């Protein structure tokens, strides 16, 4: 088994009100030294079998069309090969 992780973030030029709210809360709660916060989404997709190049390409296409709004969001994708069943 393999896991493909897709992280989706707003593009840097897009205002992130949730990130700004969290950033403000850091200061109010006494956490110093936080310059900025951006909020995003993480998708963990567990595959049956190996993460072949073809299967990862399919997940990349799904991320581009389903998981991320390409107008305002960017995404990164990586494959985890650790033992997914063991909760790693």
PDB file of N, CA, C and O in Angstrom:
ATOM      1  N   UNK A   1       0.841  -1.187   0.000  1.00  0.00           N
ATOM      2  CA  UNK A   1       0.000   0.000   0.000  1.00  0.00           C
ATOM      3  C   UNK A   1       0.880   1.241   0.000  1.00  0.00           C
ATOM      4  O   UNK A   1       1.991   1.238   0.529  1.00  0.00           O
ATOM      5  N   UNK A   2       0.373   2.267  -0.587  1.00  0.00           N
ATOM      6  CA  UNK A   2       1.084   3.543  -0.611  1.00  0.00           C
ATOM      7  C   UNK A   2       0.083   4.653  -0.347  1.00  0.00           C
ATOM      8  O   UNK A   2      -1.120   4.496  -0.560  1.00  0.00           O
ATOM      9  N   UNK A   3       0.593   5.746   0.108  1.00  0.00           N
ATOM     10  CA  UNK A   3      -0.251   6.913   0.373  1.00  0.00           C
ATOM     11  C   UNK A   3       0.269   8.079  -0.452  1.00  0.00           C
ATOM     12  O   UNK A   3       1.469   8.349  -0.486  1.00  0.00           O
ATOM     13  N   UNK A   4      -0.650   8.762  -1.114  1.00  0.00           N
ATOM     14  CA  UNK A   4      -0.321   9.983  -1.847  1.00  0.00           C
ATOM     15  C   UNK A   4      -0.912  11.144  -1.055  1.00  0.00           C
ATOM     16  O   UNK A   4      -2.101  11.146  -0.738  1.00  0.00           O
ATOM     17  N   UNK A   5      -0.086  12.116  -0.742  1.00  0.00           N
ATOM     18  CA  UNK A   5      -0.529  13.279   0.029  1.00  0.00           C
ATOM     19  C   UNK A   5      -0.561  14.487  -0.888  1.00  0.00           C
ATOM     20  O   UNK A   5       0.417  14.802  -1.567  1.00  0.00           O
ATOM     21  N   UNK A   6      -1.711  15.160  -0.894  1.00  0.00           N
ATOM     22  CA  UNK A   6      -1.885  16.377  -1.675  1.00  0.00           C
ATOM     23  C   UNK A   6      -2.142  17.524  -0.695  1.00  0.00           C
ATOM     24  O   UNK A   6      -3.124  17.507   0.047  1.00  0.00           O
ATOM     25  N   UNK A   7      -1.264  18.506  -0.699  1.00  0.00           N
ATOM     26  CA  UNK A   7      -1.431  19.706   0.117  1.00  0.00           C
ATOM     27  C   UNK A   7      -1.869  20.848  -0.794  1.00  0.00           C
ATOM     28  O   UNK A   7      -1.213  21.152  -1.791  1.00  0.00           O
ATOM     29  N   UNK A   8      -2.984  21.472  -0.438  1.00  0.00           N
ATOM     30  CA  UNK A   8      -3.561  22.555  -1.237  1.00  0.00           C
ATOM     31  C   UNK A   8      -3.477  23.846  -0.420  1.00  0.00           C
ATOM     32  O   UNK A   8      -3.910  23.892   0.731  1.00  0.00           O
ATOM     33  N   UNK A   9      -2.917  24.887  -1.026  1.00  0.00           N
ATOM     34  CA  UNK A   9      -2.794  26.187  -0.360  1.00  0.00           C
ATOM     35  C   UNK A   9      -3.285  27.288  -1.298  1.00  0.00           C
ATOM     36  O   UNK A   9      -3.179  27.184  -2.520  1.00  0.00           O
ATOM     37  N   UNK A  10      -3.825  28.343  -0.691  1.00  0.00           N
ATOM     38  CA  UNK A  10      -4.158  29.512  -1.485  1.00  0.00           C
ATOM     39  C   UNK A  10      -2.883  30.077  -2.098  1.00  0.00           C
ATOM     40  O   UNK A  10      -1.822  30.048  -1.476  1.00  0.00           O
ATOM     41  N   UNK A  11      -2.990  30.584  -3.303  1.00  0.00           N
ATOM     42  CA  UNK A  11      -1.839  31.236  -3.937  1.00  0.00           C
ATOM     43  C   UNK A  11      -1.420  32.424  -3.065  1.00  0.00           C
ATOM     44  O   UNK A  11      -2.260  33.029  -2.399  1.00  0.00           O
ATOM     45  N   UNK A  12      -0.130  32.757  -3.068  1.00  0.00           N
ATOM     46  CA  UNK A  12       0.364  33.822  -2.184  1.00  0.00           C
ATOM     47  C   UNK A  12      -0.348  35.163  -2.352  1.00  0.00           C
ATOM     48  O   UNK A  12      -0.472  35.923  -1.392  1.00  0.00           O
ATOM     49  N   UNK A  13      -0.812  35.453  -3.557  1.00  0.00           N
ATOM     50  CA  UNK A  13      -1.454  36.751  -3.794  1.00  0.00           C
ATOM     51  C   UNK A  13      -2.923  36.786  -3.370  1.00  0.00           C
ATOM     52  O   UNK A  13      -3.556  37.839  -3.434  1.00  0.00           O
ATOM     53  N   UNK A  14      -3.468  35.656  -2.941  1.00  0.00           N
ATOM     54  CA  UNK A  14      -4.871  35.578  -2.528  1.00  0.00           C
ATOM     55  C   UNK A  14      -4.970  35.825  -1.022  1.00  0.00           C
ATOM     56  O   UNK A  14      -4.248  35.209  -0.239  1.00  0.00           O
ATOM     57  N   UNK A  15      -5.859  36.722  -0.625  1.00  0.00           N
ATOM     58  CA  UNK A  15      -6.095  37.023   0.781  1.00  0.00           C
ATOM     59  C   UNK A  15      -6.580  35.769   1.505  1.00  0.00           C
ATOM     60  O   UNK A  15      -7.439  35.051   0.993  1.00  0.00           O
ATOM     61  N   UNK A  16      -6.035  35.503   2.688  1.00  0.00           N
ATOM     62  CA  UNK A  16      -6.379  34.331   3.480  1.00  0.00           C
ATOM     63  C   UNK A  16      -6.970  34.782   4.817  1.00  0.00           C
ATOM     64  O   UNK A  16      -6.235  34.889   5.799  1.00  0.00           O
ATOM     65  N   UNK A  17      -8.288  35.051   4.881  1.00  0.00           N
ATOM     66  CA  UNK A  17      -8.873  35.552   6.122  1.00  0.00           C
ATOM     67  C   UNK A  17      -8.757  34.574   7.294  1.00  0.00           C
ATOM     68  O   UNK A  17      -8.585  35.007   8.433  1.00  0.00           O
ATOM     69  N   UNK A  18      -8.848  33.273   7.039  1.00  0.00           N
ATOM     70  CA  UNK A  18      -8.698  32.311   8.130  1.00  0.00           C
ATOM     71  C   UNK A  18      -7.277  32.333   8.683  1.00  0.00           C
ATOM     72  O   UNK A  18      -7.074  32.281   9.896  1.00  0.00           O
ATOM     73  N   UNK A  19      -6.307  32.410   7.797  1.00  0.00           N
ATOM     74  CA  UNK A  19      -4.924  32.511   8.240  1.00  0.00           C
ATOM     75  C   UNK A  19      -4.681  33.770   9.055  1.00  0.00           C
ATOM     76  O   UNK A  19      -3.975  33.738  10.062  1.00  0.00           O
ATOM     77  N   UNK A  20      -5.271  34.884   8.616  1.00  0.00           N
ATOM     78  CA  UNK A  20      -5.120  36.147   9.352  1.00  0.00           C
ATOM     79  C   UNK A  20      -5.753  36.045  10.733  1.00  0.00           C
ATOM     80  O   UNK A  20      -5.197  36.555  11.706  1.00  0.00           O
ATOM     81  N   UNK A  21      -6.920  35.385  10.832  1.00  0.00           N
ATOM     82  CA  UNK A  21      -7.585  35.214  12.128  1.00  0.00           C
ATOM     83  C   UNK A  21      -6.731  34.372  13.068  1.00  0.00           C
ATOM     84  O   UNK A  21      -6.596  34.701  14.247  1.00  0.00           O
ATOM     85  N   UNK A  22      -6.159  33.298  12.559  1.00  0.00           N
ATOM     86  CA  UNK A  22      -5.296  32.450  13.383  1.00  0.00           C
ATOM     87  C   UNK A  22      -4.044  33.220  13.796  1.00  0.00           C
ATOM     88  O   UNK A  22      -3.594  33.117  14.937  1.00  0.00           O
ATOM     89  N   UNK A  23      -3.488  33.988  12.868  1.00  0.00           N
ATOM     90  CA  UNK A  23      -2.306  34.794  13.182  1.00  0.00           C
ATOM     91  C   UNK A  23      -2.603  35.756  14.325  1.00  0.00           C
ATOM     92  O   UNK A  23      -1.795  35.904  15.242  1.00  0.00           O
ATOM     93  N   UNK A  24      -3.761  36.410  14.272  1.00  0.00           N
ATOM     94  CA  UNK A  24      -4.154  37.314  15.350  1.00  0.00           C
ATOM     95  C   UNK A  24      -4.321  36.587  16.675  1.00  0.00           C
ATOM     96  O   UNK A  24      -3.952  37.113  17.725  1.00  0.00           O
ATOM     97  N   UNK A  25      -4.874  35.382  16.633  1.00  0.00           N
ATOM     98  CA  UNK A  25      -5.074  34.602  17.854  1.00  0.00           C
ATOM     99  C   UNK A  25      -3.741  34.207  18.492  1.00  0.00           C
ATOM    100  O   UNK A  25      -3.629  34.173  19.717  1.00  0.00           O
ATOM    101  N   UNK A  26      -2.742  33.911  17.679  1.00  0.00           N
ATOM    102  CA  UNK A  26      -1.423  33.595  18.223  1.00  0.00           C
ATOM    103  C   UNK A  26      -0.959  34.714  19.154  1.00  0.00           C
ATOM    104  O   UNK A  26      -0.546  34.456  20.285  1.00  0.00           O
ATOM    105  N   UNK A  27      -1.028  35.951  18.677  1.00  0.00           N
ATOM    106  CA  UNK A  27      -0.586  37.089  19.479  1.00  0.00           C
ATOM    107  C   UNK A  27      -1.425  37.272  20.734  1.00  0.00           C
ATOM    108  O   UNK A  27      -0.884  37.507  21.815  1.00  0.00           O
ATOM    109  N   UNK A  28      -2.738  37.166  20.598  1.00  0.00           N
ATOM    110  CA  UNK A  28      -3.627  37.334  21.753  1.00  0.00           C
ATOM    111  C   UNK A  28      -3.394  36.260  22.812  1.00  0.00           C
ATOM    112  O   UNK A  28      -3.603  36.509  23.999  1.00  0.00           O
ATOM    113  N   UNK A  29      -2.970  35.083  22.402  1.00  0.00           N
ATOM    114  CA  UNK A  29      -2.741  33.986  23.340  1.00  0.00           C
ATOM    115  C   UNK A  29      -1.309  33.931  23.860  1.00  0.00           C
ATOM    116  O   UNK A  29      -0.946  33.022  24.607  1.00  0.00           O
ATOM    117  N   UNK A  30      -0.501  34.909  23.461  1.00  0.00           N
ATOM    118  CA  UNK A  30       0.851  35.015  24.001  1.00  0.00           C
ATOM    119  C   UNK A  30       1.917  34.242  23.244  1.00  0.00           C
ATOM    120  O   UNK A  30       3.033  34.092  23.741  1.00  0.00           O
ATOM    121  N   UNK A  31       1.600  33.746  22.047  1.00  0.00           N
ATOM    122  CA  UNK A  31       2.604  33.068  21.230  1.00  0.00           C
ATOM    123  C   UNK A  31       3.312  34.117  20.378  1.00  0.00           C
ATOM    124  O   UNK A  31       2.724  34.685  19.458  1.00  0.00           O
ATOM    125  N   UNK A  32       4.560  34.361  20.690  1.00  0.00           N
ATOM    126  CA  UNK A  32       5.325  35.406  20.007  1.00  0.00           C
ATOM    127  C   UNK A  32       6.149  34.832  18.861  1.00  0.00           C
ATOM    128  O   UNK A  32       6.391  33.626  18.796  1.00  0.00           O
ATOM    129  N   UNK A  33       6.573  35.710  17.963  1.00  0.00           N
ATOM    130  CA  UNK A  33       7.497  35.337  16.902  1.00  0.00           C
ATOM    131  C   UNK A  33       6.854  34.702  15.685  1.00  0.00           C
ATOM    132  O   UNK A  33       7.557  34.143  14.842  1.00  0.00           O
ATOM    133  N   UNK A  34       5.530  34.774  15.571  1.00  0.00           N
ATOM    134  CA  UNK A  34       4.851  34.202  14.404  1.00  0.00           C
ATOM    135  C   UNK A  34       4.658  35.327  13.391  1.00  0.00           C
ATOM    136  O   UNK A  34       3.904  36.266  13.644  1.00  0.00           O
ATOM    137  N   UNK A  35       5.331  35.236  12.255  1.00  0.00           N
ATOM    138  CA  UNK A  35       5.298  36.307  11.256  1.00  0.00           C
ATOM    139  C   UNK A  35       4.040  36.254  10.398  1.00  0.00           C
ATOM    140  O   UNK A  35       3.520  37.303  10.018  1.00  0.00           O
ATOM    141  N   UNK A  36       3.534  35.057  10.081  1.00  0.00           N
ATOM    142  CA  UNK A  36       2.361  34.945   9.212  1.00  0.00           C
ATOM    143  C   UNK A  36       1.801  33.536   9.337  1.00  0.00           C
ATOM    144  O   UNK A  36       2.504  32.609   9.738  1.00  0.00           O
ATOM    145  N   UNK A  37       0.542  33.389   8.992  1.00  0.00           N
ATOM    146  CA  UNK A  37      -0.116  32.083   8.978  1.00  0.00           C
ATOM    147  C   UNK A  37      -0.929  31.984   7.693  1.00  0.00           C
ATOM    148  O   UNK A  37      -1.655  32.912   7.338  1.00  0.00           O
ATOM    149  N   UNK A  38      -0.805  30.868   7.005  1.00  0.00           N
ATOM    150  CA  UNK A  38      -1.627  30.565   5.830  1.00  0.00           C
ATOM    151  C   UNK A  38      -2.345  29.256   6.121  1.00  0.00           C
ATOM    152  O   UNK A  38      -1.727  28.312   6.614  1.00  0.00           O
ATOM    153  N   UNK A  39      -3.609  29.184   5.831  1.00  0.00           N
ATOM    154  CA  UNK A  39      -4.421  28.008   6.088  1.00  0.00           C
ATOM    155  C   UNK A  39      -4.620  27.251   4.793  1.00  0.00           C
ATOM    156  O   UNK A  39      -4.790  27.863   3.738  1.00  0.00           O
ATOM    157  N   UNK A  40      -4.602  25.922   4.855  1.00  0.00           N
ATOM    158  CA  UNK A  40      -4.774  25.124   3.650  1.00  0.00           C
ATOM    159  C   UNK A  40      -5.519  23.836   3.912  1.00  0.00           C
ATOM    160  O   UNK A  40      -6.135  23.665   4.964  1.00  0.00           O
ATOM    161  N   UNK A  41      -5.461  22.928   2.947  1.00  0.00           N
ATOM    162  CA  UNK A  41      -6.127  21.629   3.036  1.00  0.00           C
ATOM    163  C   UNK A  41      -5.107  20.536   2.753  1.00  0.00           C
ATOM    164  O   UNK A  41      -4.174  20.735   1.975  1.00  0.00           O
ATOM    165  N   UNK A  42      -5.288  19.381   3.389  1.00  0.00           N
ATOM    166  CA  UNK A  42      -4.426  18.219   3.161  1.00  0.00           C
ATOM    167  C   UNK A  42      -5.314  17.023   2.864  1.00  0.00           C
ATOM    168  O   UNK A  42      -6.257  16.735   3.600  1.00  0.00           O
ATOM    169  N   UNK A  43      -4.999  16.331   1.775  1.00  0.00           N
ATOM    170  CA  UNK A  43      -5.713  15.119   1.385  1.00  0.00           C
ATOM    171  C   UNK A  43      -4.738  13.963   1.432  1.00  0.00           C
ATOM    172  O   UNK A  43      -3.660  14.038   0.843  1.00  0.00           O
ATOM    173  N   UNK A  44      -5.100  12.891   2.126  1.00  0.00           N
ATOM    174  CA  UNK A  44      -4.294  11.675   2.178  1.00  0.00           C
ATOM    175  C   UNK A  44      -5.053  10.593   1.429  1.00  0.00           C
ATOM    176  O   UNK A  44      -6.139  10.191   1.847  1.00  0.00           O
ATOM    177  N   UNK A  45      -4.498  10.125   0.339  1.00  0.00           N
ATOM    178  CA  UNK A  45      -5.156   9.154  -0.539  1.00  0.00           C
ATOM    179  C   UNK A  45      -4.381   7.848  -0.464  1.00  0.00           C
ATOM    180  O   UNK A  45      -3.226   7.777  -0.882  1.00  0.00           O
ATOM    181  N   UNK A  46      -5.021   6.820   0.070  1.00  0.00           N
ATOM    182  CA  UNK A  46      -4.376   5.520   0.212  1.00  0.00           C
ATOM    183  C   UNK A  46      -4.702   4.676  -1.009  1.00  0.00           C
ATOM    184  O   UNK A  46      -5.865   4.514  -1.379  1.00  0.00           O
ATOM    185  N   UNK A  47      -3.665   4.146  -1.623  1.00  0.00           N
ATOM    186  CA  UNK A  47      -3.816   3.335  -2.827  1.00  0.00           C
ATOM    187  C   UNK A  47      -3.697   1.863  -2.489  1.00  0.00           C
ATOM    188  O   UNK A  47      -2.951   1.492  -1.583  1.00  0.00           O
ATOM    189  N   UNK A  48      -4.422   1.023  -3.203  1.00  0.00           N
ATOM    190  CA  UNK A  48      -4.192  -0.412  -3.157  1.00  0.00           C
ATOM    191  C   UNK A  48      -2.952  -0.682  -3.998  1.00  0.00           C
ATOM    192  O   UNK A  48      -2.905  -0.303  -5.168  1.00  0.00           O
ATOM    193  N   UNK A  49      -1.966  -1.323  -3.426  1.00  0.00           N
ATOM    194  CA  UNK A  49      -0.763  -1.623  -4.191  1.00  0.00           C
ATOM    195  C   UNK A  49       0.203  -0.461  -4.228  1.00  0.00           C
ATOM    196  O   UNK A  49       0.174   0.426  -3.375  1.00  0.00           O
ATOM    197  N   UNK A  50       1.062  -0.486  -5.238  1.00  0.00           N
ATOM    198  CA  UNK A  50       2.133   0.491  -5.370  1.00  0.00           C
ATOM    199  C   UNK A  50       1.666   1.791  -6.012  1.00  0.00           C
ATOM    200  O   UNK A  50       0.666   1.834  -6.729  1.00  0.00           O
ATOM    201  N   UNK A  51       2.416   2.836  -5.734  1.00  0.00           N
ATOM    202  CA  UNK A  51       2.167   4.145  -6.345  1.00  0.00           C
ATOM    203  C   UNK A  51       3.010   4.233  -7.618  1.00  0.00           C
ATOM    204  O   UNK A  51       4.089   4.825  -7.620  1.00  0.00           O
ATOM    205  N   UNK A  52       2.509   3.644  -8.685  1.00  0.00           N
ATOM    206  CA  UNK A  52       3.233   3.685  -9.955  1.00  0.00           C
ATOM    207  C   UNK A  52       3.153   5.098 -10.535  1.00  0.00           C
ATOM    208  O   UNK A  52       2.347   5.922 -10.103  1.00  0.00           O
ATOM    209  N   UNK A  53       4.003   5.351 -11.516  1.00  0.00           N
ATOM    210  CA  UNK A  53       3.981   6.671 -12.165  1.00  0.00           C
ATOM    211  C   UNK A  53       2.608   6.974 -12.753  1.00  0.00           C
ATOM    212  O   UNK A  53       2.140   8.111 -12.688  1.00  0.00           O
ATOM    213  N   UNK A  54       1.968   5.970 -13.323  1.00  0.00           N
ATOM    214  CA  UNK A  54       0.654   6.165 -13.944  1.00  0.00           C
ATOM    215  C   UNK A  54      -0.406   6.508 -12.890  1.00  0.00           C
ATOM    216  O   UNK A  54      -1.236   7.392 -13.103  1.00  0.00           O
ATOM    217  N   UNK A  55      -0.371   5.807 -11.762  1.00  0.00           N
ATOM    218  CA  UNK A  55      -1.363   6.056 -10.709  1.00  0.00           C
ATOM    219  C   UNK A  55      -1.154   7.425 -10.085  1.00  0.00           C
ATOM    220  O   UNK A  55      -2.118   8.133  -9.793  1.00  0.00           O
ATOM    221  N   UNK A  56       0.098   7.799  -9.880  1.00  0.00           N
ATOM    222  CA  UNK A  56       0.383   9.125  -9.320  1.00  0.00           C
ATOM    223  C   UNK A  56      -0.046  10.203 -10.305  1.00  0.00           C
ATOM    224  O   UNK A  56      -0.541  11.251  -9.891  1.00  0.00           O
ATOM    225  N   UNK A  57       0.134   9.968 -11.586  1.00  0.00           N
ATOM    226  CA  UNK A  57      -0.316  10.926 -12.605  1.00  0.00           C
ATOM    227  C   UNK A  57      -1.833  11.088 -12.550  1.00  0.00           C
ATOM    228  O   UNK A  57      -2.343  12.193 -12.730  1.00  0.00           O
ATOM    229  N   UNK A  58      -2.557   9.997 -12.303  1.00  0.00           N
ATOM    230  CA  UNK A  58      -4.016  10.080 -12.170  1.00  0.00           C
ATOM    231  C   UNK A  58      -4.411  10.921 -10.958  1.00  0.00           C
ATOM    232  O   UNK A  58      -5.324  11.743 -11.032  1.00  0.00           O
ATOM    233  N   UNK A  59      -3.713  10.706  -9.843  1.00  0.00           N
ATOM    234  CA  UNK A  59      -3.995  11.490  -8.633  1.00  0.00           C
ATOM    235  C   UNK A  59      -3.658  12.962  -8.878  1.00  0.00           C
ATOM    236  O   UNK A  59      -4.387  13.845  -8.426  1.00  0.00           O
ATOM    237  N   UNK A  60      -2.559  13.231  -9.589  1.00  0.00           N
ATOM    238  CA  UNK A  60      -2.200  14.620  -9.914  1.00  0.00           C
ATOM    239  C   UNK A  60      -3.312  15.274 -10.742  1.00  0.00           C
ATOM    240  O   UNK A  60      -3.665  16.430 -10.505  1.00  0.00           O
ATOM    241  N   UNK A  61      -3.860  14.541 -11.706  1.00  0.00           N
ATOM    242  CA  UNK A  61      -4.952  15.074 -12.525  1.00  0.00           C
ATOM    243  C   UNK A  61      -6.188  15.330 -11.666  1.00  0.00           C
ATOM    244  O   UNK A  61      -6.859  16.351 -11.823  1.00  0.00           O
ATOM    245  N   UNK A  62      -6.485  14.406 -10.760  1.00  0.00           N
ATOM    246  CA  UNK A  62      -7.632  14.594  -9.857  1.00  0.00           C
ATOM    247  C   UNK A  62      -7.411  15.808  -8.957  1.00  0.00           C
ATOM    248  O   UNK A  62      -8.341  16.574  -8.706  1.00  0.00           O
ATOM    249  N   UNK A  63      -6.188  15.985  -8.473  1.00  0.00           N
ATOM    250  CA  UNK A  63      -5.901  17.141  -7.630  1.00  0.00           C
ATOM    251  C   UNK A  63      -6.110  18.432  -8.388  1.00  0.00           C
ATOM    252  O   UNK A  63      -6.635  19.405  -7.846  1.00  0.00           O
ATOM    253  N   UNK A  64      -5.695  18.440  -9.647  1.00  0.00           N
ATOM    254  CA  UNK A  64      -5.810  19.644 -10.464  1.00  0.00           C
ATOM    255  C   UNK A  64      -7.259  19.961 -10.826  1.00  0.00           C
ATOM    256  O   UNK A  64      -7.617  21.129 -10.977  1.00  0.00           O
ATOM    257  N   UNK A  65      -8.095  18.929 -10.965  1.00  0.00           N
ATOM    258  CA  UNK A  65      -9.478  19.165 -11.397  1.00  0.00           C
ATOM    259  C   UNK A  65     -10.499  19.106 -10.272  1.00  0.00           C
ATOM    260  O   UNK A  65     -11.568  19.707 -10.378  1.00  0.00           O
ATOM    261  N   UNK A  66     -10.183  18.384  -9.183  1.00  0.00           N
ATOM    262  CA  UNK A  66     -11.171  18.162  -8.130  1.00  0.00           C
ATOM    263  C   UNK A  66     -10.765  18.752  -6.787  1.00  0.00           C
ATOM    264  O   UNK A  66     -11.586  19.385  -6.123  1.00  0.00           O
ATOM    265  N   UNK A  67      -9.532  18.560  -6.378  1.00  0.00           N
ATOM    266  CA  UNK A  67      -9.122  18.933  -5.025  1.00  0.00           C
ATOM    267  C   UNK A  67      -8.710  20.387  -4.887  1.00  0.00           C
ATOM    268  O   UNK A  67      -8.874  20.972  -3.817  1.00  0.00           O
ATOM    269  N   UNK A  68      -8.181  20.982  -5.944  1.00  0.00           N
ATOM    270  CA  UNK A  68      -7.707  22.369  -5.896  1.00  0.00           C
ATOM    271  C   UNK A  68      -8.425  23.205  -6.946  1.00  0.00           C
ATOM    272  O   UNK A  68      -8.697  22.739  -8.053  1.00  0.00           O
ATOM    273  N   UNK A  69      -8.723  24.435  -6.584  1.00  0.00           N
ATOM    274  CA  UNK A  69      -9.260  25.406  -7.526  1.00  0.00           C
ATOM    275  C   UNK A  69      -8.059  26.128  -8.119  1.00  0.00           C
ATOM    276  O   UNK A  69      -7.483  27.005  -7.474  1.00  0.00           O
ATOM    277  N   UNK A  70      -7.678  25.772  -9.334  1.00  0.00           N
ATOM    278  CA  UNK A  70      -6.432  26.281  -9.921  1.00  0.00           C
ATOM    279  C   UNK A  70      -6.409  27.788 -10.124  1.00  0.00           C
ATOM    280  O   UNK A  70      -5.343  28.356 -10.363  1.00  0.00           O
ATOM    281  N   UNK A  71      -7.548  28.443 -10.035  1.00  0.00           N
ATOM    282  CA  UNK A  71      -7.583  29.898 -10.162  1.00  0.00           C
ATOM    283  C   UNK A  71      -6.986  30.560  -8.923  1.00  0.00           C
ATOM    284  O   UNK A  71      -6.276  31.559  -9.032  1.00  0.00           O
ATOM    285  N   UNK A  72      -7.274  30.000  -7.739  1.00  0.00           N
ATOM    286  CA  UNK A  72      -6.833  30.641  -6.498  1.00  0.00           C
ATOM    287  C   UNK A  72      -5.933  29.765  -5.629  1.00  0.00           C
ATOM    288  O   UNK A  72      -5.416  30.234  -4.615  1.00  0.00           O
ATOM    289  N   UNK A  73      -5.737  28.493  -6.011  1.00  0.00           N
ATOM    290  CA  UNK A  73      -4.969  27.588  -5.170  1.00  0.00           C
ATOM    291  C   UNK A  73      -3.851  26.892  -5.955  1.00  0.00           C
ATOM    292  O   UNK A  73      -3.961  26.656  -7.158  1.00  0.00           O
ATOM    293  N   UNK A  74      -2.782  26.575  -5.237  1.00  0.00           N
ATOM    294  CA  UNK A  74      -1.701  25.739  -5.738  1.00  0.00           C
ATOM    295  C   UNK A  74      -1.722  24.442  -4.941  1.00  0.00           C
ATOM    296  O   UNK A  74      -2.270  24.399  -3.840  1.00  0.00           O
ATOM    297  N   UNK A  75      -1.129  23.384  -5.490  1.00  0.00           N
ATOM    298  CA  UNK A  75      -1.023  22.153  -4.720  1.00  0.00           C
ATOM    299  C   UNK A  75       0.334  21.514  -4.925  1.00  0.00           C
ATOM    300  O   UNK A  75       0.988  21.697  -5.952  1.00  0.00           O
ATOM    301  N   UNK A  76       0.734  20.761  -3.920  1.00  0.00           N
ATOM    302  CA  UNK A  76       1.916  19.922  -4.018  1.00  0.00           C
ATOM    303  C   UNK A  76       1.474  18.496  -3.746  1.00  0.00           C
ATOM    304  O   UNK A  76       0.472  18.264  -3.069  1.00  0.00           O
ATOM    305  N   UNK A  77       2.221  17.550  -4.275  1.00  0.00           N
ATOM    306  CA  UNK A  77       1.863  16.144  -4.164  1.00  0.00           C
ATOM    307  C   UNK A  77       3.126  15.360  -3.864  1.00  0.00           C
ATOM    308  O   UNK A  77       4.162  15.578  -4.492  1.00  0.00           O
ATOM    309  N   UNK A  78       3.042  14.445  -2.904  1.00  0.00           N
ATOM    310  CA  UNK A  78       4.167  13.538  -2.661  1.00  0.00           C
ATOM    311  C   UNK A  78       3.644  12.174  -2.234  1.00  0.00           C
ATOM    312  O   UNK A  78       2.525  12.043  -1.739  1.00  0.00           O
ATOM    313  N   UNK A  79       4.470  11.177  -2.436  1.00  0.00           N
ATOM    314  CA  UNK A  79       4.110   9.797  -2.134  1.00  0.00           C
ATOM    315  C   UNK A  79       4.811   9.379  -0.857  1.00  0.00           C
ATOM    316  O   UNK A  79       6.021   9.549  -0.714  1.00  0.00           O
ATOM    317  N   UNK A  80       4.030   8.826   0.079  1.00  0.00           N
ATOM    318  CA  UNK A  80       4.590   8.238   1.296  1.00  0.00           C
ATOM    319  C   UNK A  80       4.611   6.734   1.099  1.00  0.00           C
ATOM    320  O   UNK A  80       3.594   6.137   0.746  1.00  0.00           O
ATOM    321  N   UNK A  81       5.741   6.130   1.322  1.00  0.00           N
ATOM    322  CA  UNK A  81       5.847   4.685   1.119  1.00  0.00           C
ATOM    323  C   UNK A  81       5.928   3.917   2.429  1.00  0.00           C
ATOM    324  O   UNK A  81       6.128   2.703   2.421  1.00  0.00           O
ATOM    325  N   UNK A  82       5.775   4.615   3.564  1.00  0.00           N
ATOM    326  CA  UNK A  82       5.809   3.936   4.866  1.00  0.00           C
ATOM    327  C   UNK A  82       4.612   3.019   4.987  1.00  0.00           C
ATOM    328  O   UNK A  82       3.668   3.115   4.203  1.00  0.00           O
ATOM    329  N   UNK A  83       4.644   2.145   5.951  1.00  0.00           N
ATOM    330  CA  UNK A  83       3.573   1.177   6.159  1.00  0.00           C
ATOM    331  C   UNK A  83       2.294   1.920   6.557  1.00  0.00           C
ATOM    332  O   UNK A  83       2.134   2.301   7.717  1.00  0.00           O
ATOM    333  N   UNK A  84       1.396   2.123   5.608  1.00  0.00           N
ATOM    334  CA  UNK A  84       0.168   2.892   5.820  1.00  0.00           C
ATOM    335  C   UNK A  84      -0.737   2.175   6.809  1.00  0.00           C
ATOM    336  O   UNK A  84      -1.379   2.825   7.633  1.00  0.00           O
ATOM    337  N   UNK A  85      -0.804   0.834   6.746  1.00  0.00           N
ATOM    338  CA  UNK A  85      -1.688   0.090   7.632  1.00  0.00           C
ATOM    339  C   UNK A  85      -1.300   0.232   9.088  1.00  0.00           C
ATOM    340  O   UNK A  85      -2.162   0.127   9.961  1.00  0.00           O
ATOM    341  N   UNK A  86      -0.040   0.465   9.376  1.00  0.00           N
ATOM    342  CA  UNK A  86       0.415   0.596  10.751  1.00  0.00           C
ATOM    343  C   UNK A  86       0.173   2.003  11.302  1.00  0.00           C
ATOM    344  O   UNK A  86       0.580   2.306  12.424  1.00  0.00           O
ATOM    345  N   UNK A  87      -0.478   2.852  10.532  1.00  0.00           N
ATOM    346  CA  UNK A  87      -0.773   4.200  10.984  1.00  0.00           C
ATOM    347  C   UNK A  87       0.385   5.157  10.874  1.00  0.00           C
ATOM    348  O   UNK A  87       0.402   6.189  11.545  1.00  0.00           O
ATOM    349  N   UNK A  88       1.332   4.842  10.060  1.00  0.00           N
ATOM    350  CA  UNK A  88       2.511   5.694   9.891  1.00  0.00           C
ATOM    351  C   UNK A  88       2.210   6.853   8.985  1.00  0.00           C
ATOM    352  O   UNK A  88       3.085   7.678   8.726  1.00  0.00           O
TER     353      UNK A  88
END
